[in-house]
Amino acid sequence: MIMKKSENKVGFDLSDLSLEELIKVYKDITSFLQYLDSNKIEIEEKGMDEE
């Protein structure tokens, strides 16, 4: 996988990955998103009269 770094940005060229590597990346991303979803922090919003 070729990474191009520009200041604080990193670009990934997924076309360089094999099908097996793409499937692994997909599974890793899906697992990470499920982790984030299950560990959400609920934020309570204050009304105008509560300040």
C-alpha positions, 0 to 999 in steps of 0.5 A, spaced: 500 500 500 502 506 497 501 512 502 502 519 500 504 524 506 502 531 505 502 535 511 498 532 516 494 528 511 495 521 509 492 518 502 492 511 502 491 507 495 487 501 496 488 499 489 495 496 491 491 491 495 490 484 494 483 481 495 485 478 501 488 484 504 482 488 502 477 483 506 481 484 512 481 491 512 474 491 511 473 487 517 478 491 521 474 497 519 467 494 521 469 491 527 472 498 529 465 501 527 462 496 531 466 498 537 465 505 537 458 504 536 457 500 542 462 505 546 458 511 545 458 517 550 451 520 551 452 527 551 446 531 555 444 537 552 442 543 557 436 547 555 436 555 555 433 555 562 438 550 565 444 555 564 
